[in-house]
Amino acid sequence: METKYEEVLYLLEECVKACNHCFDACLKEKDVRMMAGCIRLDRECAESCSYTIQVIARRSPFTSQNLRLSAEICEACAEECGKHDHPHCQKCAEACRKCAEACRRVA
């Protein structure tokens, strides 16, 4: 694996973990309907980041495009999660912002 991808791979993995945790925690909130947008974007973001990890690992010719798409999805997830005061949402928003920044830098 190229060393230029070490940091972004770590941050993609951290983002997947944060999104999956947020997804699960949002499902346990009192007003789940209010969390629907957050839940949807958590899922999208985790899936996108997981796929991008695979793309990097197999040295896909579409790595840059996937990194840019993951950055967009991470930013959307960070924006949505940032609207909620729940600690899991705030932690997820922070992980998504860091991941988006790293994806754009490497893309």
SVG drawing of the C-alpha trace seen along z (x, -y; Angstrom):
<svg xmlns="http://www.w3.org/2000/svg" viewBox="-41 -22 46 27">
<polyline fill="none" stroke="black" stroke-width="0.4" points="0.0,0.0 1.3,-3.4 2.2,-5.6 0.3,-8.5 -2.9,-6.6 -2.0,-5.6 -3.7,-8.6 -6.8,-8.7 -7.3,-4.9 -7.1,-5.4 -9.6,-8.3 -11.9,-6.5 -12.0,-3.6 -12.6,-6.0 -15.4,-7.6 -17.1,-4.2 -16.9,-3.4 -18.3,-6.8 -21.1,-6.7 -22.1,-3.1 -22.1,-4.1 -24.2,-7.3 -26.6,-5.2 -27.2,-2.8 -27.5,-5.4 -29.9,-7.5 -32.2,-4.5 -32.4,-4.5 -33.3,-8.2 -36.8,-9.1 -37.8,-10.9 -36.4,-8.6 -38.4,-10.4 -36.5,-13.6 -33.3,-11.6 -34.2,-10.1 -31.9,-12.4 -29.0,-11.7 -29.6,-7.9 -29.8,-7.9 -26.6,-9.9 -24.8,-7.9 -25.6,-4.8 -24.6,-6.4 -21.4,-7.7 -20.3,-4.4 -21.0,-2.6 -19.1,-5.1 -16.1,-5.1 -16.1,-1.3 -16.1,-1.1 -13.4,-3.7 -11.2,-1.7 -11.6,1.3 -11.0,-0.9 -7.7,-2.1 -6.7,1.4 -7.1,2.8 -5.5,-0.2 -8.5,-1.0 -8.1,-3.5 -11.2,-5.2 -9.5,-6.0 -9.5,-9.7 -13.1,-9.9 -14.2,-7.7 -12.2,-9.8 -13.9,-13.0 -17.3,-11.3 -16.6,-10.1 -15.5,-13.7 -18.9,-15.0 -20.9,-12.4 -18.8,-12.9 -19.4,-16.7 -23.2,-16.1 -23.2,-13.7 -21.1,-16.1 -23.5,-18.9 -26.6,-16.9 -25.0,-15.4 -23.8,-18.8 -27.4,-19.9 -28.0,-17.6 -26.6,-18.0 -26.3,-14.3 -22.7,-13.4 -22.7,-10.6 -23.8,-13.0 -21.1,-15.6 -18.4,-12.9 -19.6,-11.6 -19.7,-15.1 -16.0,-15.6 -14.9,-12.3 -16.7,-13.1 -15.1,-16.5 -11.6,-15.0 -12.2,-12.3 -13.6,-14.7 -10.5,-16.9 -8.2,-13.9 -10.1,-12.5 -9.9,-15.8 -6.2,-16.2 -5.3,-12.8 -7.7,-12.9"/>
</svg>
